[in-house]
Amino acid sequence: MRQWPKVVYKEECMREGMQIEDVNIPVEQKVRLLDAISETGLKNIVVGSFVSPKYTPQMACIDEILRRLILIVASEQLVSPFLDDSRHRR
């Protein structure tokens, strides 16, 4: 019997999509979008990147987004290579 290849989808609209936006989208709206994306059941969601706001102003509030996101993550583990993993375990 033939085995199909495993497909892993990584959602990157918050990182890639926000970087091309000209308008400043409020943190609350970004968190609402992330919440809606997480409700789809996706396992790999990139929430942003820690870059200089001078060059990518859309990522200026990534720390605030992560703080708020941690509050709405239910029974999942948020893992970030940039943060101490133990802080985000539930």
C-alpha positions, 0 to 999 in steps of 0.5 A: 500500500502506498504511503502519502507524504505528510503535509505540514501547513504553517500559517504565516499571515501574521508575519508575512501579511502584516509586514506588507500592510501600510496601515497601523493595525491595532494590537487588539485586532491582531489578537482577534485575528490570531484567535480566529486563526487558532480556532481553525485547528491549525497547529503551526501559526507564526505570530510575528517576528522580533525585528526593528520597528524602524524597518518593520513598524507593523511588528513593533508591538509583537511583545504585546501581541504575545502577552495577550495571546498567552491569555487566550491560548487554551490547553495548548503550549505556546513555543517561541524560540525567542522566549523562555518556554517555561513561561508559556506552559499551561 
